[in-house]
Structure formats: C-alpha cells, structure tokens
Amino acid sequence: MQSALFKGGDVFRANETSRGSEGLRYDIALPLVVDLDGTLIATDALHESLIFFLKRRGVWAWKIPYWIVAGRATVKNRLADVVTQEDVMSFPANAELVAFAECEANRGRRIVLATAADLAIAQKIQVRFPFISDLIASVDGKDLKGPAKAEEVMRWFPDGFIYAGDSTADLHVWSKASAAIFAGRSATMGNKISRLTELEAVFLTKAFDFLSVRQGLRPHQWAKNTLVFVPLILGGKADEPIAWLLALGAFVALSLLASATYLLNDLWDLAEDRRHWSKRHRPLASGDLSIAVGIGLIAAGGVLSFSLALMMGTGCVGILAVYLVLSLSYSFRLKREPIIDVLILATLFSIRLALGPVVTDVRFSPWLFVFSMFLFLSLSTAKRQTEITRMVAHGHDKTPGRGYHASDAPLVLALGLGTTMATVLIMVIYLVQDAFPAAYYKHPYFLWGFPLVIFLWLVRIWLLCHRGELHDDPVAFALKDRLSLFYGAVMVALFGAAVF
C-alpha cells in the first residue's frame, strides 16, 4: 500500500523523506488514538473474520442469523474466535502510518487503538504492534461504532486527544478530537475533517481503482476461454456469422463466470495467499481491493454470466453450471488434494472446449476432447511443478494451501512429461480419425505440422519449468513469450494452408 503524507501544507512521500520524524507538534501528553479498519490495517477485521469463519467452521454458518438478531457486537465476538494470531500478523497494514505511530511512541506519546472490532481481535493487533499501549474495543455486547466510539474515547480522554481514522464513520470521533489525522483512500475527506477540527496530517493510501479491479478479475485469463471457438473453426462453421455470434456470447458468459470464481478463490485463500511469495500481491490479499468490493464483483459476475447464458440456450446454462460446481469444489476443497487438483484444472479447461459444440451445434469430436484433457493436464502439472520448485527455493517443505511436498517433485515431473507425450500421440490419432476424413480440409497433410509444433512447445515449457524459469501459470507465460506466440502463429498458418 503506497501512501503520501500531507503535513503543514506540504505534500511529500513519507518513504522518501525524514520530515515525518519531526512528529506531531501537539503536547506529548495528548494521546494518539488510532482506528483499526482501513486506518492501521488496509482491510476490515469483521469481513476477514466472516471469511475465516465460513472457511474453518462453515458447518455452523446457520447460527449467524441468530447472532445478527442478538446484535452486531455478538456477531463480531462469535466470528472473532476463529481469527488466529497468524492471520492478524499477515493483515495488510498502512506501513507509513504504522511507522509514524511507532515514532510517536518512541517520543513518549501514548498510542491507543480504538476500534469497533471485537476485543479479541484488538488484543492480537496489539501483539503485532507493541507500540500500542491501550485498547478500546467492542466487548460485552457493546458495539463501538460511530457515536458510541466517540463517547467512549471522550470518557477515556476528557482532556483531549489526537485521532487517526479513515471514513465518515470516524467523523463523530474527529468532532471531539483536539486534532485529526486522516489515513484512508478518499482524497476529499480532508475538507470534511477540517470543518470539525484541525487536520494535522494525511496518509493517503491507494484508492480502489480500475487497475485493482482488473487485476482481481484477471482478464488475461480470458484467453483460455477462446477454446470455445475451436470446435466452430474445426467443425466447418467458420463462415457462419450466427455461429460466431453464439460462440461470442458463450465466451463472454464464461469469462464473466471465470472472473467471479477467481475472486471467490482469492477470498477463500486470503490467509494462504498472504504467505505466498507471489500471490500476496493480489488485490484482495494486499488490501488494494476490499472484501466488500470483491463480494459485490462476484455477485455481479455470476448474475450477468447466467443471464447471458440463458440467452444462448439451456445447454449453455447447463455447461456453465457444471463449470461453476467444479470451480467451487476446486476452490473449497479439491485443490488441496494432490493429483486430483490438476485433473480438475484440466477438466475445467476441457469444459471450455465442450461449450463450443453445445452453442454452435457442430459435430463433437471425442478425440479432440481427450486431446484437450491431456494437453491441459500437462500444463496444470507444470504449474504445480513450478510451485514445488519455488517452494524448495524459499526453504519450505509444503506449499501453503496445497497438498504437495518437496519430495513430490520427481513424481510430478514424471507425470507431466508422460502427459506431454500422450498429448502428441492423441493429436496424431485425432488427425487420422477425424481431421483427415473430413471434407472441410482441402490439403489436410499440412496438419501433420501440428504434432511437431505441440511437441516443441510443451517440451520447452517443461524445460523452462525444470530450470526454474517458468511463470507460475504456463498459459499466462505463453501469452507473453515470443517463441510461444511464434509457435501459435505457425499453427494458424498450417491450419490456413490445410483449409485454403
């Protein structure tokens, strides 16, 4: 989380200057009271607690409505029980505000955490940030939100205090404070605060923007969904506009659903992703995208996807439903099962291929589906092998959130190379059994170049994987790799020569 510090009318990067070390100009006897959600940490503790509860004690989710009836403080207390110290230690923090508060503590100022979160969460936060001397939190059925927090802080510090917050909910506290510090995403909050008290400093963190949303949706992964068009082209309907329109609708519907499942997977894996060497930079894990926004995007993507699929026909809805069930099964459980996880990934890829014949009504080739299964089984295994290799490089014996151990590397390597050779063999069978007899190809012998190109590309993927030079996702790597793009262009040229 990047932030800028505004102090005394000047604007500068807090991590590029030492001016922040001058500290607050107010009497050291005035305590610095700091909010938690969105201020000290770049996430919401209640939302985090809900995700962890559903993941770890989902069987008791039926109790949540009863807790809601009992009151918001009861909900926070019950959900806080599942949040571990390790979870709290990995919450994304406002690094500049943390450094500033720690500096003030070293100067002798009392630092107090005042939060609407449950006391159990606040106590774990205090362990993470030892410069916090006192806690004001929701406890015994009392929810410290808005006015309630303002009253409690005033009761503690009737002679004055400096308050650091991030949202309109903190305006009640700022109105009672001797001075204000804003540490949030909205650049316009300063004007509202200034009408209540003196604005001493602003730590402006990265706002939710299109880039964060785009990264969360992973539109680059939509390239996988172009498999929907493959049966249309190979089935001899490439010159039918209606078929292309139907395939395009299925492509968009599948892409929206896939993005929704990616976000859901990231929500479910928050704890593991924050301990991962690369996944910790994902928008939800890093705090660049809030959990509430993520849930909203998931709901919108799912509704839009199935609404569009319904226009494509009930067959399209059925295929997407199967895709959704497998995706959820993978996210919630099966990705932790070795070997089964890569089989599910390969199946999800092949479902994309199967969607094409369903919406365009072309003849379905069983060999093409089997070829897809083995091709993506090879690529999925390469992804796991890359994770195992990096896991060993980082000194770990087990990948967070996965079921593989360092000792599994030889087995995964053997499985990947075996499926690679099977992919080439099945392509040859497909050509002989389905492609060559089809009248669609005028010069089918050009298609013999396909097995050779596929062999060269897959073996290169595994060579780079073995050397530790492969990206976590082979498909994403291929979209940026010049040689992979060249191989793709060669296959397009061969197909064109075979047809025309």
C-alpha positions in Angstrom: 0.0 0.0 0.0 1.6 3.3 -1.1 0.7 6.4 0.8 1.6 10.1 0.8 1.9 12.3 3.8 0.5 15.8 3.9 1.8 17.9 6.8 1.8 21.6 7.5 0.5 22.3 4.0 3.3 20.4 2.2 2.9 17.2 0.2 5.6 14.6 0.0 6.1 10.8 0.0 6.5 9.6 3.5 9.1 7.0 2.5 11.2 9.5 0.6 11.9 12.0 3.4 12.6 12.1 7.0 10.4 15.0 7.7 7.8 12.7 9.2 10.2 12.0 12.0 9.6 15.6 13.3 6.4 14.1 14.8 3.2 15.9 15.9 3.6 19.4 17.2 1.0 18.9 19.9 1.7 18.4 23.6 3.2 14.9 24.1 0.6 14.4 26.9 -2.1 14.2 24.3 -2.6 10.5 23.3 -2.7 9.4 19.7 -5.9 7.3 19.2 -5.8 5.2 16.1 -8.6 3.4 14.3 -8.1 -0.1 13.0 -10.1 -1.0 9.9 -8.9 0.9 6.9 -6.5 3.0 9.0 -3.9 0.9 10.8 -4.7 -2.0 8.5 -5.9 -1.9 4.9 -8.8 -4.3 5.4 -11.9 -4.8 7.5 -11.5 -7.1 10.5 -15.2 -8.1 10.5 -15.1 -9.1 6.9 -11.9 -11.0 7.4 -13.5 -12.8 10.4 -16.5 -13.8 8.3 -14.4 -15.3 5.6 -12.3 -17.3 8.1 -15.4 -18.5 9.9 -17.0 -19.7 6.7 -13.8 -21.5 5.7 -13.0 -23.1 9.1 -16.4 -23.6 10.7 -18.8 -23.4 7.7 -20.9 -26.1 9.1 -22.0 -23.7 11.8 -23.0 -20.9 9.4 -26.7 -21.4 10.2 -26.0 -19.7 13.6 -25.1 -16.4 12.0 -28.7 -15.1 11.6 -29.3 -15.8 15.3 -26.2 -13.8 16.2 -27.4 -10.9 14.0 -30.6 -10.8 16.0 -28.6 -10.6 19.2 -26.7 -7.6 17.9 -23.7 -6.5 15.9 -21.3 -6.9 18.8 -22.4 -10.5 19.3 -21.7 -11.2 15.6 -18.2 -9.7 16.0 -17.5 -11.7 19.1 -18.5 -15.0 17.7 -16.7 -14.6 14.4 -13.5 -13.3 16.1 -13.0 -16.7 17.8 -11.7 -18.2 14.5 -9.1 -15.5 13.7 -5.7 -16.6 14.7 -2.6 -14.6 15.6 -1.0 -15.8 12.4 -4.0 -14.3 10.4 -3.6 -11.0 12.2 0.1 -10.9 11.6 -0.5 -11.1 7.8 -3.2 -8.4 7.6 -2.0 -5.8 5.1 -1.0 -2.7 7.1 -0.7 1.0 6.3 3.1 0.9 6.6 3.6 4.7 6.7 1.0 5.2 9.5 2.5 2.3 11.5 6.0 3.9 11.2 4.6 7.3 12.2 2.7 5.9 15.2 5.8 3.9 16.3 7.9 7.1 16.0 5.4 9.0 18.2 5.5 6.1 20.8 9.3 6.3 20.9 9.0 10.1 21.6 6.9 9.2 24.6 3.4 9.7 23.3 0.7 7.2 24.4 -0.7 5.2 21.4 -4.2 3.9 21.9 -6.1 1.6 19.5 -9.8 2.5 19.4 -11.8 0.1 17.2 -15.3 -1.2 16.6 -13.7 -4.7 16.2 -14.0 -7.2 18.9 -11.6 -7.1 21.8 -10.1 -10.5 20.9 -9.1 -9.0 17.5 -7.7 -5.8 19.1 -5.6 -7.9 21.5 -4.0 -9.8 18.6 -3.4 -6.4 16.9 -1.6 -5.2 20.0 0.7 -8.2 19.9 1.6 -7.4 16.3 2.1 -3.7 17.0 3.7 -3.5 20.5 3.8 0.3 20.4 0.0 0.2 21.2 -0.3 0.8 25.0 -4.1 0.6 25.4 -7.2 -0.8 23.8 -10.7 0.5 23.3 -12.8 -2.2 21.5 -16.2 -3.7 21.3 -16.8 -6.0 24.3 -19.7 -7.3 26.5 -22.3 -6.7 23.8 -21.3 -3.1 23.3 -20.6 -2.2 19.7 -18.2 0.8 19.4 -19.4 2.2 16.1 -19.7 5.9 15.3 -21.2 7.9 18.2 -20.6 5.1 20.7 -16.9 5.1 19.9 -16.7 8.9 20.2 -18.4 8.7 23.7 -16.0 6.0 24.9 -12.9 7.8 23.7 -14.1 11.0 25.3 -14.7 9.1 28.6 -11.1 7.9 28.4 -9.5 11.2 27.4 -11.7 14.2 28.5 -8.7 16.5 28.4 -8.2 15.9 24.6 -6.7 13.5 22.1 -5.5 13.2 18.5 -7.5 10.8 16.4 -6.4 8.9 13.3 -9.3 7.5 11.2 -10.3 6.8 7.6 -14.0 7.1 6.9 -17.2 9.1 7.5 -17.9 6.8 10.5 -15.0 8.5 12.2 -16.4 12.0 11.9 -18.1 11.6 15.2 -14.7 11.0 16.9 -13.0 13.7 14.9 -15.6 16.2 16.1 -14.4 15.6 19.7 -10.7 15.4 18.9 -8.0 18.1 19.5 -6.5 17.4 16.1 -7.1 14.9 13.3 -5.0 12.5 11.2 -6.6 11.0 8.1 -5.3 7.7 6.9 -7.5 6.4 4.1 -8.3 6.3 0.4 -10.6 9.3 -0.1 -8.7 12.5 -1.1 -11.9 14.6 -0.4 -12.2 13.6 3.3 -9.8 16.3 4.3 -12.4 19.0 3.7 -15.0 17.3 5.9 -12.5 16.8 8.7 -11.2 20.4 8.5 -14.7 21.7 9.3 -14.6 19.7 12.6 -11.1 20.1 13.9 -7.5 20.8 12.8 -6.2 18.4 10.2 -2.7 17.7 11.3 -1.6 15.0 8.8 -2.9 12.9 6.0 -1.7 9.4 5.0 -3.4 8.9 1.7 -3.4 5.3 0.7 -4.1 3.8 -2.7 -7.8 4.2 -3.7 -9.8 1.3 -5.2 -9.3 1.9 -8.9 -9.9 0.2 -12.2 -6.4 -1.3 -12.1 -7.1 -3.2 -8.9 -10.5 -4.4 -10.2 -8.9 -5.5 -13.4 -6.1 -7.4 -11.6 -8.7 -9.1 -9.4 -10.9 -10.1 -12.4 -7.7 -11.4 -14.3 -9.0 -10.6 -17.8 -5.7 -12.0 -19.2 -7.0 -15.4 -18.2 -9.9 -15.0 -20.6 -7.5 -16.1 -23.4 -8.2 -19.6 -22.1 -11.9 -19.2 -23.0 -11.1 -18.8 -26.7 -11.3 -22.6 -26.7 -15.0 -22.0 -27.2 -14.2 -21.0 -30.8 -12.1 -24.0 -31.6 -14.9 -26.5 -32.4 -16.6 -23.9 -34.5 -13.5 -23.5 -36.7 -12.6 -27.2 -36.8 -16.2 -28.2 -37.4 -16.5 -26.2 -40.7 -18.8 -23.4 -39.5 -16.2 -20.6 -39.6 -18.2 -18.9 -42.4 -21.4 -18.7 -40.5 -22.0 -15.3 -38.7 -24.8 -16.7 -36.5 -22.5 -19.4 -35.2 -19.8 -16.8 -34.4 -22.3 -14.7 -32.5 -23.5 -17.6 -30.4 -19.9 -18.6 -29.6 -19.0 -15.0 -28.7 -22.0 -14.9 -26.3 -20.8 -18.1 -24.7 -17.2 -16.7 -24.5 -18.4 -13.6 -22.7 -20.7 -15.5 -20.3 -17.9 -18.0 -19.5 -15.4 -15.1 -19.0 -17.6 -13.3 -16.5 -18.2 -16.5 -14.6 -14.5 -17.4 -14.6 -13.6 -13.9 -13.2 -16.2 -14.3 -10.4 -14.7 -17.7 -9.5 -11.2 -16.3 -9.5 -12.2 -13.6 -7.0 -14.1 -16.2 -4.9 -11.0 -18.4 -4.9 -8.9 -15.4 -3.8 -11.3 -14.6 -0.9 -11.2 -18.2 0.2 -7.4 -18.3 0.1 -6.7 -15.0 1.8 -4.6 -16.5 4.6 -2.5 -18.7 2.3 -2.1 -16.1 -0.4 -0.6 -13.6 2.1 2.1 -16.1 3.0 2.8 -16.9 -0.7 5.8 -15.3 -2.4 3.9 -14.0 -5.4 0.1 -14.3 -4.5 0.5 -11.9 -1.6 0.5 -9.1 -4.2 -3.0 -10.0 -5.5 -5.5 -7.1 -4.9 -7.6 -8.8 -2.2 -4.6 -10.2 -0.3 -2.7 -6.9 -0.4 -5.7 -4.8 0.6 -5.8 -2.9 -2.7 -9.3 -4.3 -3.2 -11.7 -4.6 -0.3 -13.5 -7.8 0.6 -16.8 -6.0 0.3 -16.0 -4.8 -3.3 -14.8 -8.3 -4.1 -18.1 -9.9 -2.9 -20.0 -7.3 -5.0 -18.0 -8.2 -8.1 -18.5 -11.9 -7.5 -22.3 -11.5 -7.3 -22.5 -9.2 -10.4 -20.3 -11.5 -12.4 -22.4 -14.5 -11.6 -25.7 -12.9 -12.3 -24.6 -11.4 -15.6 -22.9 -14.6 -16.7 -26.0 -16.8 -16.3 -28.3 -14.1 -17.7 -26.3 -14.1 -20.9 -26.0 -17.9 -20.9 -29.8 -18.2 -20.8 -30.0 -16.2 -24.0 -27.6 -18.7 -25.6 -29.8 -21.6 -24.6 -30.3 -24.1 -21.7 -27.3 -26.1 -22.9 -25.1 -23.2 -22.3 -26.6 -22.7 -18.8 -26.0 -26.4 -18.1 -22.3 -26.3 -19.1 -21.7 -23.1 -17.0 -23.4 -24.8 -14.1 -21.1 -27.8 -14.3 -18.1 -25.3 -14.6 -19.3 -23.5 -11.5 -19.8 -26.6 -9.4 -16.3 -27.9 -10.4 -14.7 -24.5 -9.7 -16.3 -24.2 -6.3 -15.3 -27.8 -5.5 -11.8 -27.0 -6.5 -11.6 -23.7 -4.6 -13.2 -25.1 -1.4 -11.5 -28.5 -1.2 -10.1 -30.3 -4.2 -7.1 -28.1 -4.8 -5.7 -29.4 -1.6 -5.8 -33.0 -2.9 -2.6 -33.9 -4.9 -3.1 -35.1 -8.5 -6.9 -34.6 -8.2 -6.3 -30.9 -8.3 -4.5 -30.9 -11.7 -7.2 -33.3 -13.1 -9.9 -30.8 -12.1 -8.0 -28.0 -13.7 -7.6 -30.0 -16.9 -11.4 -30.7 -16.8 -12.2 -27.0 -16.4 -10.2 -26.3 -19.5 -11.9 -29.0 -21.5 -15.3 -27.8 -20.4 -14.4 -24.6 -22.3 -13.8 -26.7 -25.4 -17.1 -28.6 -24.9 -19.1 -25.4 -24.6 -18.4 -24.6 -28.3 -20.3 -27.6 -29.8 -23.2 -27.0 -27.4 -23.9 -23.4 -28.5 -22.9 -23.8 -32.2 -24.3 -27.2 -32.9 -21.2 -28.6 -34.6 -20.2 -32.3 -34.5 -18.3 -33.1 -31.3 -15.0 -35.0 -31.6 -14.3 -37.2 -28.7 -10.6 -37.3 -29.7 -10.4 -33.5 -29.6 -11.8 -33.6 -26.0 -9.4 -36.2 -24.9 -6.5 -34.2 -26.5 -7.6 -31.2 -24.5 -7.7 -33.2 -21.3 -4.1 -34.4 -21.7 -2.8 -31.0 -23.0 -4.1 -29.1 -20.0 -3.2 -31.9 -17.6 0.4 -31.4 -18.8 0.2 -27.6 -18.3 -1.5 -27.9 -15.0 1.2 -30.3 -13.8 3.8 -27.8 -15.0 2.2 -25.1 -12.8 2.4 -27.4 -9.8 6.0 -28.4 -10.5 6.9 -24.7 -10.7 5.2 -24.1 -7.3 7.1 -27.0 -5.8 10.4 -25.8 -7.2 9.9 -22.3 -5.8 8.7 -23.7 -2.5 12.0 -25.5 -2.1 13.9 -22.4 -3.1 12.2 -20.5 -0.3 13.0 -23.1 2.2 9.6 -24.6 2.7 8.6 -28.3 2.7 5.0 -27.8 1.8 3.1 -25.3 -0.4 0.6 -23.2 1.5 -3.0 -24.2 0.6 -1.8 -27.1 -1.5 -1.2 -30.8 -0.8 2.2 -31.2 -2.3 5.5 -31.7 -0.5 9.1 -31.0 -1.7 9.7 -34.7 -2.1 6.8 -34.9 -4.7 8.9 -33.1 -7.4 10.1 -36.3 -9.2 6.6 -37.8 -9.3 5.1 -34.6 -10.6 7.8 -34.2 -13.2 7.3 -37.8 -14.5 3.5 -37.2 -14.6 4.0 -34.0 -16.6 6.3 -35.5 -19.2 4.1 -38.6 -19.5 1.0 -36.5 -20.3 3.1 -34.4 -22.7 3.9 -37.4 -24.8 0.3 -38.6 -24.6 -0.9 -35.2 -25.8 1.2 -35.5 -29.0 0.1 -39.1 -29.6 -3.6 -38.2 -29.2 -3.2 -35.3 -31.6 -2.0 -37.8 -34.2 -5.0 -40.1 -33.6 -7.3 -37.1 -33.9 -5.8 -36.2 -37.2 -6.1 -39.7 -38.6 -9.6 -40.5 -37.2 -11.4 -37.1 -37.5 -9.5 -34.4 -39.3 -8.2 -36.2 -42.4 -11.6 -37.9 -43.3 -13.4 -34.5 -43.1 -14.1 -32.9 -46.4 -13.6 -29.5 -44.7 -9.8 -29.6 -45.4 -8.6 -29.2 -49.0 -4.9 -30.0 -48.1 -5.0 -32.0 -44.8 -1.4 -33.1 -45.0 -0.4 -29.6 -43.7 -1.9 -30.6 -40.4 1.0 -33.0 -39.8 2.8 -30.0 -38.6 0.5 -29.7 -35.5 2.0 -32.7 -33.5 5.5 -31.4 -34.1 4.7 -27.8 -33.0 2.8 -29.1 -29.9 5.8 -31.3 -29.0 8.3 -28.5 -29.3 6.1 -26.1 -27.3 5.2 -28.4 -24.4 8.8 -29.7 -24.1 10.0 -26.1 -24.0 7.5 -25.4 -21.2 8.9 -28.3 -19.2 12.5 -27.4 -19.9 11.9 -23.9 -18.5 10.0 -25.4 -15.6 12.9 -27.7 -14.8 15.3 -24.7 -14.9 13.1 -22.7 -12.6 12.4 -20.0 -15.3 8.7 -20.6 -15.8 6.0 -18.3 -14.6 3.6 -19.7 -12.0 1.0 -20.1 -14.8 2.2 -21.6 -18.1 -0.8 -20.2 -20.0 -0.1 -16.6 -18.8 3.6 -17.2 -19.6 2.8 -18.3 -23.2 0.8 -15.2 -23.9 3.9 -13.1 -23.3 6.6 -15.4 -24.6 7.7 -14.6 -28.1 8.6 -18.2 -29.1 5.3 -19.5 -27.8 3.5 -16.8 -29.8 5.6 -17.8 -32.9 4.5 -21.4 -32.5 0.9 -20.3 -32.3 1.3 -18.3 -35.5 2.9 -21.3 -37.2 -0.2 -23.5 -36.2 -2.5 -20.8 -37.6 -0.6 -20.7 -40.8 -0.7 -24.5 -41.1 -4.4 -24.6 -40.5 -5.0 -21.9 -43.1 -2.9 -23.9 -45.6 -4.9 -27.0 -44.9 -8.2 -25.3 -45.4 -7.4 -23.0 -48.4 
